[in-house]
Amino acid sequence: MKTFSTLTVIATVLLFVSCKQNPAETPEHKAMVIEHSEMEESHNTMEAEHSSMKDDHQQMEAAHKAIENDSIHLLTEKNHKALLAKHSELIAAHEALIKKHAELETKHTSGEITLEQMTTEHESMKAEHENMENEHKRIIAEHKQITEEDQKMMKEDQEKSTEENSDK
């Protein structure tokens, strides 16, 4: 009977200690914090690439000014501008997701939500983040394609102009 009492006391103490564990010290919470940092790094990359895309657009517009009202180039600019707007919206949505994720961390740390709730919401946000990253990759690929096509057209226009001037 004494062994049973001792085991009961030990079990009770372990249960009490495990219930009083700081939520921020759980492996799941620590993993979530690491993934949050990765989300922020991904966001910084998105913003840097967006800035580069805007620079490319300005260069494109400047190069097109030398060309007489060429509808193909104007269409390219329009498509590129729409792509920039789409990317800007994606960045804003991703920024909102990061803020929501930070709030999740705070709620879990304060004990406002349980580990299970945190895990469920985190997995949902993680999936949303992955979808956004995939959309970002599609936009970057489309940007690359538009830029390459424009550069090819510009080269062709330049060669055509050179030929016309040499014929004169």
Buried (B, 14 or more C-beta within 10 A) or exposed (E): EEEEEEEEEEEEEEEEEEEEEEBBEBEBBEEBBEBBEEBBEBBEEBBEBBEEBBEBBEEBEEBBEEBEEEEEBEEBBEBBEEBBEBBEEBBEEBBEBBEEBBEBBEBBBEEEBEEEEBBEBBEEBBEBBEEBBEBBEEBBEBBEEBBEEBEEBBEEBEEEEEEEEEEE
